[in-house]
């Protein structure tokens, strides 16, 4: 059993050497289907690509057309997770339950966070925290967010609290921005593969669509990489959207990218922003994994670190604690925009997406504790992420499976195309179901609108025991076995190398 580094969380630790990374091997296959849950036999409405929105049929007469659409998303997009929650792995109570390597959550640092959030400075109740506040968020919190982002984004000038709005998570940010920036039926460009839940975030409230910028795994030269985004591909997708009569109002960028793990260089970011300015497009930059870059050589740069934004009034940056601080259940997200009209409009929607005063106080205390973040949390978190990433990378190498990993985020983009004889989305779904039947939940590529069948996202940010058991079950499926893996108890001195085949 591999072990994650576990140091005294009151003392700083250091990252280990370079992360294990492996580029793609040869290319197989061509087109793809679904998230680790979507039903293959249900046709998605054309709400994401550039087709016309479709009505969702329903037997119920109780719901509006919008209500039926919302219910359809719930019914069709949650199958895998419903199955998982009914049979969730528990080391003691349900050792044969499902291991979740599909949800992008950081489960490695609960000990650090539990300790910090239970300290006395986090426990405060006063009248102002129990009353309505400025919908943008309490000023004390927005001031701390501005200082926090100024420091960690390395902005050339201090960021201003009046440009900050706080909401209850990234999903609310996407929904609010889509609603205030676009008319119903308009679209955002988004490179694929991408984090598929954005589809619901921008659609359910604002009826905003997504125009895909399809990327593929082909490497065309020494200076290119798999699934590389270029301005040429952006221009092509924009022309195609216009040819379909769809008005594009913006571009969504995710850096570090989910599911690829790509980190855009400052030069690339500048190119994308110049493209957007040329076409008068808003740019939403989601930087929710910015502190989860565990490989120092990656050289992550925030868009807010650029000396000059080509169009600051149309550039809107998102960040949240859900990934970088492993607090997806706490629901805290923030928008930074210099456009005061956008900030005010989004703040209006905070009536429905605001945070309680008590949570705002806790978040301000957390963000201002730079010593704990820099000397304890981030070094230990990066070391644990790196150890888990190295383990899964080595397992995949032994199996001879190509993969992409860029040293950022919680996931590895894995190429299982050689297990699909015909290279179809139907085979991809069948393989996903075999994994689920063998009690391991993964995310399959069509959920991210990948254009090539056979890609899967493996989340590695979990405790050693669950990660090793999950990879054991993955090996069994790929070896053609269907039984559930025996539970290797922690007391057994079983090294991963002994389990490889």
Secondary structure, DSSP 8 states (H G I E B T S, - for coil): --------TTS-----S------------------TT--TTS---TTSSSS-------S-SSS-HHHHHHHHHHHHH-HHHHHHHHSB-BTTTBTTSBEE-SS----S-HHHHHHHHTSGGG----GGGGS---TT--HHHHHHHHHHHHHHTT-SS---GGGEEEES-HHHHHHHHHHHH--TT-EEEEEES--TTHHHHHHTTT--EEEEEE--S---STT--TT---HHHHHHHHHHHHHTT--EEEEEEESS-TTT-----HHHHHHHHHHHHHTT-EEEEE-TTTT-B--GGG----GGGSS--TTGGGEEEEEEHHHHTS-TTT--EEEEES-HHHHHHHHHHHHHH---HHHHHHHHHHHH-HHHIIIIIHHHHHHHHHHHHHHHHHHHHHTT--EE--SBSSEEEEE-GGG-TT--HHHHHHHHHHHHHTTEE-EEGGGGT-SSTTEEEEE--S-HHHHHHHHHHHHHHHTT--S------TTS---HHHH--
